[in-house]
Amino acid sequence: MWGIIFILSTFLGLVFSTGFFVPIENRTVEKDVVYRVFQDTSLTTDLYFPQQRGTQSPLIIYIHGGGWYSGDKATGIGLNNMPELVRRGYVVASINYRLAPDTFFPPRLKT
C-alpha cells in the first residue's frame, strides 16, 4: 500500500509541480487534527478543503518525504500540488507520522 501512495505522490508531483509554493485560495484549512494517538504520541494531519465541496469529496493523502527520519506535514515539495488539487475539488490530508530514531521498522507501519 505504501508503494502505491508513494507512486501516486510522485506522479502528482510530476504533473502539478510548479517549483514553488503557491498560496491556496478558496479553501478551508483545519490544522493539527489528531487522527491517532499511539503510545502517548498524537499523530496529526492538516486537512485542506475546497471552498465548494460535496458531501463525498475525493480525498488525497499527502505523505511528506524525509526517509522516515525527518520532515513535517507542513513541508515538502508535494505541497506545491495542493493549490491545484484543492482547486479541482479534492480534500487533501497532509499527515505527520512517527520518525526515527524514536521508532524503527516495522513499528512505523503500525501508525
C-alpha positions in Angstrom: 0.0 0.0 0.0 2.8 2.5 0.9 4.3 1.8 -2.5 1.1 2.9 -4.2 0.8 6.0 -2.1 4.5 6.9 -2.9 3.9 6.4 -6.6 0.7 8.5 -6.5 2.6 11.2 -4.7 5.5 11.1 -7.1 3.1 11.2 -10.1 1.2 14.2 -8.8 4.5 15.9 -8.1 5.5 15.5 -11.8 2.1 16.5 -13.1 1.3 19.6 -10.9 4.6 20.8 -9.5 5.3 24.4 -10.1 8.7 24.6 -8.3 7.4 27.0 -5.7 4.6 27.1 -3.2 1.5 29.0 -4.4 -0.9 30.2 -1.7 -4.1 28.1 -1.6 -7.1 30.3 -2.3 -10.8 29.5 -1.9 -10.2 26.8 0.7 -10.7 26.0 4.3 -7.9 24.5 6.4 -8.2 22.5 9.7 -4.8 22.2 11.2 -3.4 19.7 13.7 -6.4 17.3 13.6 -5.4 14.2 15.7 -6.0 11.1 13.7 -4.4 8.6 16.0 -2.8 8.5 19.5 0.0 5.9 19.7 2.0 5.4 22.9 1.2 8.9 24.2 2.1 10.5 20.8 -0.6 12.3 18.9 -0.3 11.9 15.2 -1.8 14.9 13.4 -3.0 15.9 10.0 -3.8 19.2 8.3 -7.0 19.0 6.2 -7.4 21.2 3.2 -11.0 21.5 1.9 -12.1 23.2 -1.3 -14.5 26.1 -0.6 -17.2 24.4 -2.6 -17.4 20.7 -1.8 -19.9 18.0 -1.9 -20.8 15.5 0.8 -18.5 13.0 -0.7 -15.5 14.9 -2.0 -12.5 12.7 -3.1 -9.6 12.6 -0.6 -5.8 12.6 -1.4 -3.4 11.7 1.5 -0.1 13.6 1.2 2.8 11.9 3.0 5.8 14.1 3.3 9.3 12.9 2.3 12.3 12.5 4.6 13.0 8.8 4.6 11.2 8.2 7.8 13.8 10.3 9.6 12.8 13.9 9.0 10.1 16.2 7.6 6.8 17.5 8.6 3.3 17.7 7.2 3.8 21.4 6.6 6.9 20.9 4.4 7.9 19.2 1.3 7.7 19.6 -2.5 4.3 17.8 -2.5 2.8 20.9 -1.0 3.3 22.6 -4.4 0.5 20.4 -5.7 -2.0 21.3 -3.0 -3.4 24.5 -4.6 -4.3 22.8 -7.8 -5.7 19.7 -6.1 -7.9 21.8 -3.8 -9.0 24.0 -6.8 -10.1 20.8 -8.6 -12.3 19.9 -5.6 -10.1 17.4 -3.8 -9.8 17.3 0.0 -6.1 16.9 0.9 -4.9 15.4 4.2 -1.3 16.2 4.9 -0.2 13.8 7.6 2.6 13.5 10.2 3.9 10.1 11.1 6.4 8.8 13.7 10.0 9.3 12.8 13.3 7.6 13.5 15.2 7.4 15.8 12.2 7.4 18.1 10.8 4.4 16.2 12.2 2.0 13.7 10.8 -0.5 11.2 8.3 -2.3 11.5 6.5 -0.2 14.2 6.2 2.8 11.9 3.9 0.7 9.7 1.5 0.3 12.6 0.7 4.1 12.8 
